[in-house]
Amino acid sequence: MATLPTQRILIVGGGSAGWLCAAYLAKMFGASKEITLVEAPEIGAIGVGEGSFPSLRSTLAALGIPEAQFVREASATFKQGITFRHWLNGEDSYFHPFSLPSQRQGVPELLPYWLQGLAGATPFAQAVTMQKRVTDARRAPKRAGDGDYSGAMNYAYHFDAARFAGLLARHARSLGVRHVQDHVEGALLTEDGAIASVKTREHGALEADLYIDCSGFRALLIGTALGSPFRSVSDTLFCDTALAVQVPYPAPDTPIASATISTAHEAGWTWDIGLQERRGIGYVYSSRHSSDARAEQVLRAYAGAAADGLNVRKIAMRVGYREQHWIKNCVAIGLSGGFLEPLEASGIGLVETAVQMLGALFPHNGDMAPLARHFNHFMRERYARIVDFLKLHYCLSQRSEAFWRDNADPASWPDGLRDKLAMWRCRPPQRLDFLTDVEMYPPSSWQYVLYGMGFERAMPPLPGLAPLAAVAQQEFANIARFAERAVADLPDHRAFVDQLCCHENAFRKDFHTIHATPGR
């Protein structure tokens, strides 16, 4: 039976996922496709974590959004990695930078030489990159003369999720996306189980050739209408609830951290993200290991007096992913397809992956079955590998609380992670341990976390390494020296963000108005 061309695309749901999808497809296909996005007027962005992965730079560049515009309109700041505090034993700290280990021409891979002790007691991430010293000094990853989306350091962003969705919405509409504000009440199916139309409260039936479900945790199309099974990973990743609060800065010129700060607690961990006008702080925890009341105590104790009197928002998280992200003429993108805790910013990264894959492999001729099979396999594999990576952060902990003891129990480890750790006990991780096309995190990310969490330094005797030992040792010294130069050369993070925004911004003016007191 002949298929009809895929011309009409209907996206159900807005937020970052829906509007990113709309803008990306509109930018790619122009007027050759009819793209409509329908969303309920009062449903806003979830915004858990408000962090991203470095891939967002290339996505924004592809959309044609200038970096300064993004920083200004999404209240964005720069993120150069994650500082992990107290994950190993309650007193430790390590850094997961976005920059790769030094790969200068003529210099060997540094990990084997670090394992042999040639960098002394310097932690792995600090020994092989300059980025920890740069973030410790609260420097930006780039200078004013650097081009859009490029800089001396690899970087991502922190941003306000609602403002980011608004920016994407305006951009998508400028590219020709039709915006319908209405309540989606369900879907009608064809005899063969595909979606025939989407029912709305005020606009009636909306029809398309391809339906994209960006309806969030509700999963109105892929879940409710089409019944795609949900694979829970709660037996591996225990955190299923988050409490979040937005904390103002004590002064308008308060320094902004250029890394996410992730601090471990008795039943989970807190994120601490610095935006232009506030810090976003949240406690991600296991409801099996903590009550909500106790979790709020932990969150408020971490946030301090700045959070006194502020409302805390509770977010229930269904952790796992759909067995099938694409069924018939419907594809799920974002939370409707799955959600994994916001530990390493996988959420927005998975949206980017799905949107870019859809755009590149689009079923222009209407034959969706082959792409659906390929898409489903790819997304399942990517989710499974992210689960392995996230569990790595927990499973090596030596903390004594029940939550951490349960995470350290090998019975809760995925088979893939268990095999990796078994192999790495006799030699370090390397590229051949990973399937590049389905990995979100490069081998270096695994190395940063693995050795940040105190994994044993296993390095077999390899005589072939000896001739370049002196070169490697010199490179460790070079990195330390170059880092000092980078700290001196790169601008202050807050000052650079303000410069990009080209303002004595409204926040500074409003701050003085709001906080002014008589007699001052």
N, C-alpha and C positions, 0 to 999 in steps of 0.2 A: 504494500500500500504506500503510495507516495505521501511524503510529508510536505507541509507548507513551510515557507521561510519564517524564521523567527524575527519578527519586526517589532512587536509590541511587548514591552517589558513593564511589569507592574511590581513595584517594591512596596511591601507591607511593613510599615514601621520606619521611624526616623532615627533620631539619635546619631551617634558617631558612625555606627555600622551602616544604617540605611543611607545616610547622606554621603558617606564616603563611597559607597557602592554607586549611588546615583551620579555623583560627580565624576567618578572614574570612568564609568561606562559612557557617560555623555561626552567626556573629553575624547575618549577613544573612537566612538562611533559617530559623533556629530549628529547631523539631521537624518542619517540613514536609519536610525532606530527611534521609535516613539517611547520615551521613558516617562513613567508616571510614578510618583511616590505618594502613598496615602498614609496618614498618621492621625491619631487622635490628638486634638489640640492640647489636652492637659497632661499628656504623658511626656515626661522629660527623660534626660539621660541618666543612666545608673551611675556612671562615673567612678566606679570602684578603682582606686589606685591613682587615677589621673596621670599615669606614666606611660611611656612608649619605649619601643625598641629602635635602634638606629635606622632600621629600614623605613621608618616614617619619613625620613629626609627625602629619599628617592621618590616616595609616593607623592609627597607634597610638590616636589619638583615636577613630576609628571603631570600633576593637576594644573600646573601653571600658577601656583599661589606663591608670591614672593615671601621669603623667609621673614622679613621684618613685619609684613602684614600678619602672618600667622602668629608671631610673637606678640604683637600688639593686640589683635582681636581675640586670641584664645588665652590671654594672660599667661603666656608660656614662658618658661625658663629652660635652662639647659641641664641635661642629665648626662653625666659621664660614666655612670655605673651605679653600683649599690654597695653601701657599707653595711656589713652584717655584724651586729653586736650581740654577744652572749649566746650564740647558737651552739658552740661546742661545749662549754663548761660553765657558762654564766659570768665569766670574767674576760672573755676573749673578744677579738675584733679582727675581721679580715675584709678585704675589698675585692669586688668583682668589677674590673674595669671593662669598658667597651673597646679600648685599643687592644690590638693583637700584640703578642710578644714581639720584641725587636726582630725584624727580618731583613736587616741591611745586607747588601751584597757583600759576600766574602765572610759573613758571620754565620756560624752553624746554628741549628736549633738550640735554644738555650736551656730547655727543660732538662735534658740529660745531665748537663753540667751543673744546673742548680741542684738536682738530686744528688750529685756527687759532693755537694757542699762548697762549690767554688764561689758562691755568692755569700758565704758565711751564714749568719743568722737572719739575713734579710728575707722577709716573706716573699713568696713566689711572685705575686702580682706587682709588688714594689721592685723586685729585682729585675723584671723583664719589661716593664713599661714605666713611663714617666707620669702616668695619669693619677696615681694615688697622691703623689706630692702636689700635683696641680689642684686636685679637688680638696685636699686638706687645707690648702691656702685659699680656697673659695675663689679660684680663678675661673674665668670663662674658657671654653675649649677653642676659641677662635678670636681673631682680632678684627678691627673695623675694616681693614683692607681685604680680608678674605671674602671670596664670593659666596653667593647664596648656597647654603647646604654643604659647605666645605669648611675645613678648619684644621688646625694643627693636631687636634685630638679627635678621635672618633666620639660621636655623641648622639644622644636622643633628646627627648624633651619631657618636661612636666607641663601639664596644661589643665585648664578648667574644661571639664568634659562638656558642659552645657554650652559654653561659649564656643568651643571647637565645633560642636554640632551646628551651631548657628552660622559660623563662618562657612562650613561646608554646604549648608543649605543655601546660603546666598550665592555661593559660587556655582552650585549645581543649577539653580534657577537661571543664572546668567548664561548657562550653557544650554538652556532649552528644556530642562526637566520641568514637567508639569507637577504642581504641588496641590494635593487634595487633602483638606483637613476634614476628617470624618472618622467615625467609629466603625471599625471592621467587626462585623458580627458573626462571620463564619465564611464558609466556602461551599460552593456547589461543585459536585464531581461529575465527570462524564461516566459513561457505562464502563470504560476500561480503567477507571480509578484515577484519571488525571483531573486537574482542577479546571473546571469550565468557567467559573467566575468567582469573584469575591463579593460578598454581600456587605454593603455599607448602610448606615442608618439613614443618611440624607441623600446620597447620590445613587442609591440603588445598586445594581450589579455592575461591577467593573471587570472587563474582560481583557485578557492579554494572551500572548503566545507563551511567555515565560514569566513565572511568578517567583519573586525572591522574598523569602521570609526573613525579615529583620525585626520581628515582633518581640525580640527579647526572650526572657524566661518563659513567657506565655506560649511561644512556639505555635501560633494560631494555625499555620498551614502545615508545616512539616510534622508537628506533633498531634494537634487536635484533629485536623482534617485528614491527614494521611497516615497517622499512626506509626511514624518511624520510632523503633525501640530506642530507649535511652539507656546507655551503659554507664552505670554509676561506678566511680572509682573511689568511693568513700572508704573502702577497705584498705586503700593505699594512702590517700590524701585525706586526713581526718578533719581538717578545718572546713566548717560548713556554715559559719556565721561571721558577719563583720559588724562592728560598731564604728561609726565614723563621725568626726566632728571637724569643723573649720575654725581654726584658731587665728586671731589677728596677730600681727607683729606688734611688739611693744613700741616700736618707733618706725617711721617711714623709711629710714635708711638702714634698717636691720639687715645684716649680711644674709644672703640667700645661699644655702647649700647647693652645690652643683652635682649632687648624687642623692639618690633615695637612701634614707637611713632606715634599715630594717632591724628591729631589736626583738630578740626572742624573750618570751615571757612564759609563765607556768603552763599555759595551755594553748599557745600559739605565738603570734608575733605582731608587732605594730609596724605600720608604714608611716613615714614622716617625710612629706613632700613639700618643698618650698616653692610656692608660686609668687607672683609679683606682689600681691596684696595680703596674702595669708599663707598659713601652713595647713595642708590637709593631713590629718592624723587619723588613722584607723587601726583597730585591733581585730585581727583575723584569728578566730579561735575555733576549737572543737566543742560543740555543745555536749558531747559525751564526756568531756573532761572539765567543763566549767559551766556554771550557771550564768545567765545573762547579767544578773546583778553583780556577780563577782567580776565578770568581764568588764562591766562599766567601771568598777572600782580600779581595775588595772589600767584601763584607758585614761581615766581622769588623773590617776597618779602619775602616769607618763606625761600627759599634756601639761599638768601643773595648773597654777592659778589662772593662767590665760583662758582656760576652758570653763572656769567657774560660771555657772548660770547659762551656759550654752547648751542647746539641745543636741542630743546624740541620736543619730539615725541608725536604725538597725536594718541590716540587709541579710536576708536568708539566701544562702548559696546552694544551689543544686549542682554538685561537682561531678562532672562526667561529660559524655558526648553522645551524639546520635550514632546509631549503627549505620544509618543511611542519611547523608546530608542532602542527597539529591534523589528524589522520587518522581518519576514521570516528568512533568513540566514545572516542577517546583524545586528550588535549591535554597537551603538554609545558610545564612551567613550571620556571624556574630553569636549572641547568646542563645538564639534559637537552635543553633547547631551544637553548642556545648559551652561549658565554662570550667576553667581551672583556676584555682585561687590566684590572686594578682601578685604573686611573689616575684616573677620575672617578666612582667608586662606582656604575657603571652596573649592576652585578650585582643588588643588592638593589632598585634602582629598576626594573629590568626585571621582577623578580618581582612587585613592587607593581602595575605596569602590567598584567601578564597576569592577575593575580588579580582586580583591580578590573574589568577588561574582561569576564572570565568571569562575575563576579557580576552586572554590569549587563545583559549581553546573554544571560543563561543560557537554554539551550534547554529550557524547562520542558515543552514538548509533545513532546520527543524528536526533533524535526526538526533535526539537527545540521549538515547539509551547508551551508546558507546561512551559518550562523555560522562554520563552519570556514573557508570561503572568505574571509570578512571578517576573521577573526582572523589567518589566515595572511598576508594582504596587509598588514595593519596591523603585525604583528610584523616581517615582512621589511623594511618601510620604516623602522621605528624602528631596527632593528639597523644598516641601511645608513647612516643619518644619524649614529648614534653612532660608527661607524667613521670617517666623515668628520671628526667633531669630535676624536676621539682622534688621528687622523693630523695634525691641525692643530698639535698640541703638538710634533710632531717635525719637520715638513717645513720649517720656517723656521730651523732650527738652523744655526749657523755653526761648530759644533764640528768638529774635524778627524779624529776617529776614524772607522774604516770604517763602524761601525754608523750614525753620524750622517750621514756622507756618503751612504750608501745611502738613508736616510730623506729626505734633501734632493733626491734624484733624482726629478724629476717623473714618471718612468716608474712609480714606486711609489705615486703619488697616485691616489685614486679620481676618476672623471670629475666627480662632483658637487663635490668639494673644489676640483679644478682650475678649474672654472667660477667658483666663488665667489671664489677668489683673483684670477682675471683681472678680475672685475667690481670688486672692492674696491681695485684699483690706481688707480681714478679717482674712487672715492667710498666712503664708509664703509658697513659692514653696516647693514641696517635690517630692519624686521619683514617686509617683503614678500619677503625672501630665504628665508624659512622657511615650512614647512607645519606650522602650529601643532599639529595633532592627532597628528602622528607625531614630533614633536621632544621629546626629553627635556630639552635644555638651551635656555634662552631666548636671544634675540639678545645680551643683555648678556654671557653667558658666552663666546660667540664673541668679542666685543669685548675682554673682559679678556685672553683668551689671545692673540688676534691682536696687540694692541698691547703686551702683556707680552713677546711674542717679537720685538719690534722691527720690526713691519711698517711700511712707509712710511706717513707721514701724508698721505694723499691727500684733498684737500677742494677741489672745484671752486669758483670764485668765485660766490657766491650772494648778490646784493645784499639779498635778503629777510631774511638773518640779521642784518644790521647794526643794525636798530633795537633788538634785544634783547641786543646784545653786552654792554652795561654791566650788565644784569640777570644774565646768565650769569657775568660776572666776579665780581660780588658774591656769587653763590651759591657759587662756588669758595672764596671767603674764608669764607663762612658754614659750609661743610662742615668746613673746618679748625678753626674755632672750636668748632663743635658737637662735633667729635671729642674735643677736649680736655675738654669738659664730660662727655661720655659715659665717658671713661676715669676721671674722678673719681667718676662716679655709679654705675657698674657694679661689682659685687663681684669680688674675686679668683676666678679660675676654680676652683682646688682648694677654696677655702673654701666656695664656693657649692655645689659637688658634695657636699662633706661635710655641709653643712647640709641638702641634699635627702635625703641618706641617713639623717639623724637619728641619727648615731652618732659615738662615738669608735670608729671601725669596727674590726672584727676584724683588718683588715690592720695597723693601727697597733699593736695589742696583740701580734699574732703577730710583727710586725717586730722589736719589742724583745725578744721571747722568743728568736727565731731568731738574732738578731745580737748578743745579749748575750755578753760575754766575761768570764772571771774577772778580777777586779781593777778592773773598770770600775764 
